[in-house]
């Protein structure tokens, strides 16, 4: 394919900025305030790479996964939109790409409560997408203030009150057996707000052995008490999902809709039951000082079946929780305005994990593993943000102590009990300069780390922890430019990352689908990230994002093979997103999207490559009144031109089973009614 020149796109953004400085009053992009740095600040003044999306720009989206929002932010790569068993896979600047399912290497927060588990694993399956108001993605070294997760921070804000007076009902139906029913009811006044929602989803899927049902429940309540705000949130999840697993290239070419034969034979799937509750408090101490406290507690019951016999079934009962606090103090010194923040996080997790033999049909066999796994984490941090005339400077320092332990209760094969402890200090330094009221440049340096999760520490030679696996440590430097006017918002960032002891996924023969991990020496990541939203005409908005990812092994030898110089598997060289949104009348919105990626290698040897692709998506929505109610019918079409591509790739999979084909053209229709 023809390469896209980053310098050409940067020149285009600069030209748009030059032509968008005049404010004619006809159109206006809403101002953006970011909070992901743990200090609220206008987006253009924040000296870091951060993407912010308000979801009201996504009228008519299919609502399949959070990827529909994240695709607008450069540097973010998502997979597994359609497979509810695996869940959405997310990586930022390549961190997290090792995950076979869910999210690793990235810290995720919902309403300031951690969704990431104490051991570093995150699942996005308990999120009601209809409640999401804003998504912020903090990329790069500033994320060091959040601890274990070198890639970045995903911060999600949800509604705590109904969109209109009382509530809303949503109904969705379409191809692939997609059926969704959702309802919410709430209240709000000057001092309190509350919302309760329940969402049910059924999906047959575009492949065999892919049926899924999920039930998400959410409740939020906020009460102003004096000058402070006390907030409660509750989330419950009940999901059962089959997994068609990955195919070889020959199997894909023969029948893209088929499941892995082992997945059918062993009835591969998972079942999850989870409850999570969080409480937070924000209040000023005085005119110069604010503080916030939060605590959370939850439990998760999980069972799954994998497509092999020996130890092919897993079950665990998890209890997790934590607490955190932060104090922000504003002060002046030598003509500068400063905000210093001091905070601490304490987290804990306990898993009672068991593994069993598996028989055809998913029949549970003999116990092969029984161990208690614990994760404990303590982190303390301090940061300061200073403003002087046109200059903004930030400094941050964080210390983390993470302890993972396992107690072996199945000692027929010996005692595999053990523990691992990781102590790391992370730093970040940032400097920004305001060129004008609308534009700024910045640079930032920082270090970060990511430890293996409990499940990733699984020993390929038996029970207990893998003694050879350690954390990855990253050094990151970036330089960026921001522009924000009433008609154009644009950002360009160039970065370099040196990552030591990269965590790499692999499989063992006879255990297809089960993940093990190893460290892979040193990797280099050089990248360019560009994004823009342009109000070209009052009814026409153009949006784009582009990422250039030059990720490679700097030093990596394995079993006599030298992979130094090879590209990191599972990550595209380039990614792109473009959208035209046309709103000729206030009630109508039409959007056309192009989403694509460059070629991807799927193994460390770079011997197998998946070609590039671009798919088109279309959206049409209308908002009006009927019988005194506001109604919004919409139609969403994914993969408009019926392109064949892969929804997910399994890196270094055994027997060449790398591929999970995506759906063909998919048409969905929905209706929202507010009351």
Buried (B, 14 or more C-beta within 10 A) or exposed (E): EEEEEBEEBBEBBBEBBEEBBEEEEEBEBEEBEBBBBBBEBEBBBBBBBBBBBBBEBBBBBBBBBBBBBBBBBBBBBBBBBBBBBBBBBBBBBBBBBBBBBBBBBBBBBBBBBBBBBBBBBBBBBBBBBBBBBBBBBBBBBBBBBBBBBBBBBBBBBBBBBBBEEEBBBBBBBBBBBBBBBBBBBBBBEEEBBBBBBBBBBBBBBBBBBBBBBBBBBBBBBBEBEEEBBBBBBBBBBBBBBBBBBBBBEEBBEEEBBBBBEBBBBBBBBBBBBBBBBBBBBBBEEEEEEBBBBBBBBBBBBBBBBBBBBEBBBBBBBBEBBBBBBBBBBBEEEEEEEBBBBBBBBBBBBBBBBBBBBBBEEBEBBEBBBBBBBBBBBBBBBBBBBBBEEEEBBBBBBBBBEBBBBBBBBBEEEEEBBBEBEBEBEBBBBBBBBBEEEBBBBBBBBBBBBBBBBBBBBBBBEEBBBBEEBBBBBBBBBBBBBBBBBBBBBBBBBBBBBBBBBBBBBBBEEEBBBBBBBBBBBBBBBEBBBBBBBBBBEEBBBBBBBBBBBBBBBBBBEBEEEEBEEBBBBBBBBBBBBBBBBEBEEEEBBBBBBBBBBBBBBBBBEBEBEBEBBBBBBBBBBBBEEEEEEBBBBBBBBBBBEEBEBBBBBBBBBBEBBBBBBBBBBBBBBBEBBBE
